[in-house]
Amino acid sequence: TMDFKSLVLCLIGLSVAFSYDNISLKKMATQSHTYSNLLDDAKYGVDGNSATCMKTYDIGVNSLIAAVWWKVDLRRVYRIHSINILFKNYDGYEARQRGRLAGFSLYVSNTDVSSTVDIKSSSLYYKDGSQLPSLNFTSTCTMFGRYVIYYNQRRREVTYPEKYELDNVFTELCEVIVNGCNESDVYGSDCDIQCPTHCKGNMCHIQNGTCYGCQPGWMGTTCNTKCREGWYGMNCSQQCVGHCRDNDTCNHVTGGCDPGCDAAWTGYMCDKNCDNGTDDIDCINRCHCLNNYPCNKQTGNCEGECNPGYTNSNCSKKCPPGYFGMGCSNTCSGHCIRNEPCDHVSGECSNGCQDGFEGTHCNSSCIVGYYGRNCSYVCPFTCQTCRHTDGMCTCKAGWTGARCTKECQPGYFGVGCSNTCSGHCIRNEPCDHVSGECSNGCNDGYEGTHCNNSCIVGYYGRNCSHVCPFTCQTCRHTDGLCSCKAGWTGPRCTRECNESYGENCKHPCSSHCVNKTCDRFNGNCVYGCTEGHNCDQNTDNLQTSDTKSITLISMALIAAFTISLVVNVILISASLIRTRKKSKQFCCRSSSSSENQSVTNDGASQYQELSVLSVGDNTYQTLTPNVAKGDNTYQTLD
């Protein structure tokens, strides 16, 4: 269990959201009981979709079930930075949902637990207080663990704060996001900073990079300080023996005397007296003459060459750091772990290789596809290339981050996440982060794998499978709404015009049409005009551009007809005047003709048939004009 100080730090509560790795995404989840069907399964708490939620039976003080738990298995022990819970919300019921979430606890465990006793014996990560929690809740507390457990209860014998929901307490977790780093040797909000080199186990605090412990020979919060002189080993707790040559200090890591021992002392740590009790430096039996030939007992010098790895006249001095072998003529690879020198005799790296190298001499880079310590890490499949030392990647399409472990942000896809989705995937879902395709189809009005093509003219709707009505001039490709042809109206132009006509039925029928009924295409009065009106007249509505055109044409025709009528009247009048003059002249010659004229009382002139004899070439036709009172109509002149 956690000590009190750690618990207080964890109970700080809400924190800002960090961009750590989501280490719980799509991991194995289980729960104490499931409400109804597969749609309420525990896995929906870590599926990466906040629209789907797990759900359990309700607990309550009057319920048969008093406690509920849900847990996720991270598959190995991780450093956990924070935990974010998205609890189900319903419009108008936020207070109730907060009351259901209230009182919950979060536990972290390295071993699997399922009983209430085992859960409560795990490390407490967070305990809710008397105030109602937010439905989008985050708690920050750095901790190690493999299992994260959500637990809540409503027990009859417990008195709960006023706003807690006590019955029908359904648990509905829409997403539980456990934030941490996928790799154990990095830290920082983007999990992209390497832990200090000398941290024990290459592991450090996930947030600030301090070491949980140091490798032998190092100390300090980041293990970058060597042990003080005269001390070595784990936690710098072991004291050097003190018999190194020339009073040199021992190796701060191993405690050995690298330059050799004082006279009469032997052993790697110079803690043993020479067997023969002599005071020769390094003892005679430790001479490093070639082929182990004994050195001069008085001077300690070798008569010939030195064994590989040693130099100077008595072959007591090791090769300087970075060199090894016969005559110290060979150069170390330079890739021994922690930049340690290679073995002065063989050139091997005794403690292993730096990240990215392998082999006894650490002179071979990792083969393609592997990186890190002992080349034991496989480059992520999301990398195009992976640096053999630290696994830094050039990402494949759809991935980003230092090691290409993060998908492109919603709305982007492709290499470098540099391409923008069409924005027309069904239900505004993000497109596939790799290909940019819309996996579940397109919004209405779009088609193609990327949903970046509008329907061709004449089609609309889901998969562009609907044909625009023939009554449309144009049809909106998303929902089929129309601009109607003449004679039609309605959202999709399915209704005939009623007391109107033209495109979208925008022109009202003339108020002088009988029953206000006109042809829905051209506006002509179907049943004629009301008595005393011209069907083309309409003072009830403002004239549209089409009506104005028709009116102008009608006026022109009327004007032409009027002019023609006036001309005809003038011509006929002139002809009558000439005829009367000729008749009077004839009358003067024939005295008897005047007695045959008669005048009616109503003022109308009635002319009887005149029989005109042909005199020479002057021949007159029979003239029978008949003019009624007030009538301007003239009979035919025969």
Order of alpha helices (4+ residues) and beta strands (2+ residues): alpha-beta-beta-beta-alpha-beta-alpha-beta-beta-beta-beta-beta-beta-beta-beta-beta-beta-beta-beta-beta-beta-beta-beta-beta-beta-beta-beta-beta-beta-beta-beta-beta-beta-beta-beta-beta-beta-beta-beta-beta-beta-beta-alpha
